[in-house]
Amino acid sequence: MPAREEIIQTYGRMTPIFLAMEEQGKLEENWVMLRDLQRNPDPLPQPVIDAIIATLGLRCRNAFCFAGHSMGLMFAGATMIDIENLARALALPPVVPEH
C-alpha cells in the first residue's frame, strides 16, 4: 500500500510532517521506518520515540510536531538543554526550510 494511503488509514489524514516529506519526495523512503518505529511489538521507550519525532518535527511547518514531542521528553525528565543538545547532536538546521 502506498505510504499516503497507509498514513490516512492510520491517522485519519495526512499530518503536516508527512505532507512536508511528500513535497520533498522523501515520504515513501521514510514511511516504513517511521511506521515500524510506532508499531514495533517491542517498541522503543516512549522518550526515545519522542526524541526521534521531536527531532523530525524541527523540519515541519507546524510547530506542534516539535513542541508536542518535546513536552513528552520534558515529562520524562528531559530539560530544555537536553532537548537543545539532542537537536544539535543530530545536526539539524537551526531554521526550518521554506517549502
PyRosetta script that sets phi, psi and omega in degrees:
from pyrosetta import init, pose_from_sequence

init()
pose = pose_from_sequence("MPAREEIIQTYGRMTPIFLAMEEQGKLEENWVMLRDLQRNPDPLPQPVIDAIIATLGLRCRNAFCFAGHSMGLMFAGATMIDIENLARALALPPVVPEH")
pose.set_psi(1, 134.2)
pose.set_omega(1, 177.6)
pose.set_phi(2, -59.0)
pose.set_psi(2, 149.3)
pose.set_omega(2, -177.4)
pose.set_phi(3, -54.7)
pose.set_psi(3, -45.2)
pose.set_omega(3, -177.6)
pose.set_phi(4, -56.5)
pose.set_psi(4, -47.5)
pose.set_omega(4, -179.3)
pose.set_phi(5, -63.7)
pose.set_psi(5, -42.3)
pose.set_omega(5, -179.1)
pose.set_phi(6, -66.8)
pose.set_psi(6, -37.6)
pose.set_omega(6, 177.9)
pose.set_phi(7, -64.9)
pose.set_psi(7, -45.4)
pose.set_omega(7, 179.0)
pose.set_phi(8, -63.1)
pose.set_psi(8, -40.6)
pose.set_omega(8, 178.1)
pose.set_phi(9, -64.0)
pose.set_psi(9, -38.5)
pose.set_omega(9, -177.3)
pose.set_phi(10, -77.3)
pose.set_psi(10, -46.9)
pose.set_omega(10, -172.7)
pose.set_phi(11, -105.7)
pose.set_psi(11, -9.8)
pose.set_omega(11, -179.0)
pose.set_phi(12, 87.0)
pose.set_psi(12, -9.3)
pose.set_omega(12, 179.0)
pose.set_phi(13, -170.0)
pose.set_psi(13, 170.4)
pose.set_omega(13, 173.5)
pose.set_phi(14, -84.7)
pose.set_psi(14, 119.6)
pose.set_omega(14, 179.0)
pose.set_phi(15, -80.3)
pose.set_psi(15, 161.6)
pose.set_omega(15, -176.7)
pose.set_phi(16, -55.4)
pose.set_psi(16, -39.6)
pose.set_omega(16, -178.7)
pose.set_phi(17, -65.7)
pose.set_psi(17, -38.3)
pose.set_omega(17, 179.2)
pose.set_phi(18, -72.3)
pose.set_psi(18, -34.2)
pose.set_omega(18, 175.3)
pose.set_phi(19, -62.9)
pose.set_psi(19, -43.4)
pose.set_omega(19, 179.2)
pose.set_phi(20, -63.7)
pose.set_psi(20, -41.5)
pose.set_omega(20, 178.5)
pose.set_phi(21, -64.5)
pose.set_psi(21, -38.7)
pose.set_omega(21, 179.0)
pose.set_phi(22, -64.2)
pose.set_psi(22, -43.7)
pose.set_omega(22, 179.6)
pose.set_phi(23, -61.0)
pose.set_psi(23, -32.9)
pose.set_omega(23, -178.7)
pose.set_phi(24, -88.6)
pose.set_psi(24, 0.9)
pose.set_omega(24, -179.1)
pose.set_phi(25, 72.3)
pose.set_psi(25, 24.3)
pose.set_omega(25, -176.3)
pose.set_phi(26, -109.7)
pose.set_psi(26, -1.8)
pose.set_omega(26, -173.1)
pose.set_phi(27, -66.9)
pose.set_psi(27, -53.0)
pose.set_omega(27, -175.3)
pose.set_phi(28, -59.1)
pose.set_psi(28, -41.5)
pose.set_omega(28, -176.1)
pose.set_phi(29, -74.3)
pose.set_psi(29, -21.8)
pose.set_omega(29, -177.3)
pose.set_phi(30, -105.8)
pose.set_psi(30, -17.8)
pose.set_omega(30, -174.2)
pose.set_phi(31, -60.6)
pose.set_psi(31, -45.0)
pose.set_omega(31, -176.2)
pose.set_phi(32, -59.1)
pose.set_psi(32, -44.1)
pose.set_omega(32, 178.9)
pose.set_phi(33, -62.8)
pose.set_psi(33, -44.8)
pose.set_omega(33, 179.9)
pose.set_phi(34, -66.5)
pose.set_psi(34, -41.4)
pose.set_omega(34, 178.4)
pose.set_phi(35, -61.9)
pose.set_psi(35, -47.8)
pose.set_omega(35, -178.5)
pose.set_phi(36, -65.5)
pose.set_psi(36, -32.8)
pose.set_omega(36, 177.0)
pose.set_phi(37, -58.6)
pose.set_psi(37, -38.2)
pose.set_omega(37, -177.8)
pose.set_phi(38, -87.1)
pose.set_psi(38, -25.8)
pose.set_omega(38, -175.0)
pose.set_phi(39, -102.8)
pose.set_psi(39, -5.1)
pose.set_omega(39, -175.6)
pose.set_phi(40, -52.8)
pose.set_psi(40, 132.9)
pose.set_omega(40, 179.1)
pose.set_phi(41, -63.7)
pose.set_psi(41, -24.4)
pose.set_omega(41, 173.2)
pose.set_phi(42, -115.4)
pose.set_psi(42, 74.4)
pose.set_omega(42, -172.5)
pose.set_phi(43, -65.0)
pose.set_psi(43, 155.1)
pose.set_omega(43, 172.3)
pose.set_phi(44, -65.2)
pose.set_psi(44, 156.4)
pose.set_omega(44, 175.6)
pose.set_phi(45, -57.8)
pose.set_psi(45, 144.6)
pose.set_omega(45, -176.7)
pose.set_phi(46, -52.6)
pose.set_psi(46, -40.8)
pose.set_omega(46, 177.9)
pose.set_phi(47, -59.9)
pose.set_psi(47, -33.5)
pose.set_omega(47, 178.5)
pose.set_phi(48, -68.9)
pose.set_psi(48, -43.8)
pose.set_omega(48, 177.2)
pose.set_phi(49, -61.3)
pose.set_psi(49, -45.4)
pose.set_omega(49, 178.4)
pose.set_phi(50, -59.8)
pose.set_psi(50, -39.7)
pose.set_omega(50, -179.9)
pose.set_phi(51, -63.7)
pose.set_psi(51, -44.0)
pose.set_omega(51, 179.9)
pose.set_phi(52, -64.8)
pose.set_psi(52, -46.7)
pose.set_omega(52, -176.9)
pose.set_phi(53, -71.2)
pose.set_psi(53, -36.1)
pose.set_omega(53, 176.3)
pose.set_phi(54, -61.9)
pose.set_psi(54, -41.1)
pose.set_omega(54, 179.4)
pose.set_phi(55, -64.6)
pose.set_psi(55, -44.9)
pose.set_omega(55, 174.9)
pose.set_phi(56, -62.3)
pose.set_psi(56, -34.3)
pose.set_omega(56, -179.2)
pose.set_phi(57, -62.6)
pose.set_psi(57, -20.8)
pose.set_omega(57, 176.3)
pose.set_phi(58, -63.3)
pose.set_psi(58, -21.0)
pose.set_omega(58, -179.5)
pose.set_phi(59, -94.5)
pose.set_psi(59, 3.4)
pose.set_omega(59, -175.7)
pose.set_phi(60, -94.4)
pose.set_psi(60, 143.3)
pose.set_omega(60, 177.4)
pose.set_phi(61, -66.5)
pose.set_psi(61, -30.0)
pose.set_omega(61, -177.7)
pose.set_phi(62, -91.0)
pose.set_psi(62, 119.8)
pose.set_omega(62, -177.0)
pose.set_phi(63, -65.6)
pose.set_psi(63, -14.9)
pose.set_omega(63, -178.3)
pose.set_phi(64, -60.0)
pose.set_psi(64, -37.7)
pose.set_omega(64, -178.2)
pose.set_phi(65, -54.8)
pose.set_psi(65, -52.0)
pose.set_omega(65, -179.2)
pose.set_phi(66, -70.1)
pose.set_psi(66, -47.0)
pose.set_omega(66, -176.3)
pose.set_phi(67, -63.1)
pose.set_psi(67, -45.6)
pose.set_omega(67, -177.7)
pose.set_phi(68, -61.9)
pose.set_psi(68, -46.0)
pose.set_omega(68, -178.4)
pose.set_phi(69, -78.3)
pose.set_psi(69, -25.2)
pose.set_omega(69, 172.9)
pose.set_phi(70, -65.7)
pose.set_psi(70, -38.0)
pose.set_omega(70, 176.6)
pose.set_phi(71, -62.4)
pose.set_psi(71, -40.0)
pose.set_omega(71, 176.1)
pose.set_phi(72, -58.6)
pose.set_psi(72, -40.7)
pose.set_omega(72, 177.6)
pose.set_phi(73, -65.8)
pose.set_psi(73, -39.4)
pose.set_omega(73, 179.7)
pose.set_phi(74, -65.8)
pose.set_psi(74, -40.3)
pose.set_omega(74, 177.7)
pose.set_phi(75, -64.6)
pose.set_psi(75, -26.0)
pose.set_omega(75, 178.1)
pose.set_phi(76, -85.5)
pose.set_psi(76, -0.2)
pose.set_omega(76, 175.6)
pose.set_phi(77, 108.9)
pose.set_psi(77, -0.7)
pose.set_omega(77, 179.0)
pose.set_phi(78, -74.3)
pose.set_psi(78, 146.9)
pose.set_omega(78, 174.8)
pose.set_phi(79, -96.9)
pose.set_psi(79, 168.2)
pose.set_omega(79, 176.9)
pose.set_phi(80, -60.3)
pose.set_psi(80, -35.4)
pose.set_omega(80, 178.4)
pose.set_phi(81, -65.1)
pose.set_psi(81, -40.8)
pose.set_omega(81, 176.9)
pose.set_phi(82, -58.6)
pose.set_psi(82, -44.5)
pose.set_omega(82, -177.8)
pose.set_phi(83, -67.0)
pose.set_psi(83, -42.0)
pose.set_omega(83, 177.8)
pose.set_phi(84, -63.1)
pose.set_psi(84, -42.7)
pose.set_omega(84, 178.4)
pose.set_phi(85, -63.4)
pose.set_psi(85, -36.9)
pose.set_omega(85, 176.9)
pose.set_phi(86, -60.5)
pose.set_psi(86, -47.8)
pose.set_omega(86, -179.8)
pose.set_phi(87, -61.6)
pose.set_psi(87, -41.0)
pose.set_omega(87, 179.0)
pose.set_phi(88, -68.0)
pose.set_psi(88, -40.1)
pose.set_omega(88, -178.5)
pose.set_phi(89, -63.3)
pose.set_psi(89, -31.6)
pose.set_omega(89, 179.8)
pose.set_phi(90, -88.7)
pose.set_psi(90, 5.0)
pose.set_omega(90, 173.2)
pose.set_phi(91, 53.7)
pose.set_psi(91, 46.9)
pose.set_omega(91, 176.9)
pose.set_phi(92, -86.2)
pose.set_psi(92, 156.2)
pose.set_omega(92, 179.9)
pose.set_phi(93, -66.0)
pose.set_psi(93, 145.5)
pose.set_omega(93, -179.4)
pose.set_phi(94, -69.8)
pose.set_psi(94, -19.1)
pose.set_omega(94, -178.4)
pose.set_phi(95, -127.1)
pose.set_psi(95, 139.4)
pose.set_omega(95, 177.7)
pose.set_phi(96, -71.4)
pose.set_psi(96, 126.2)
pose.set_omega(96, -179.7)
pose.set_phi(97, -65.2)
pose.set_psi(97, 148.1)
pose.set_omega(97, 175.7)
pose.set_phi(98, -70.1)
pose.set_psi(98, 142.8)
pose.set_omega(98, -179.8)
pose.set_phi(99, -106.0)
pose.dump_pdb("model.pdb")
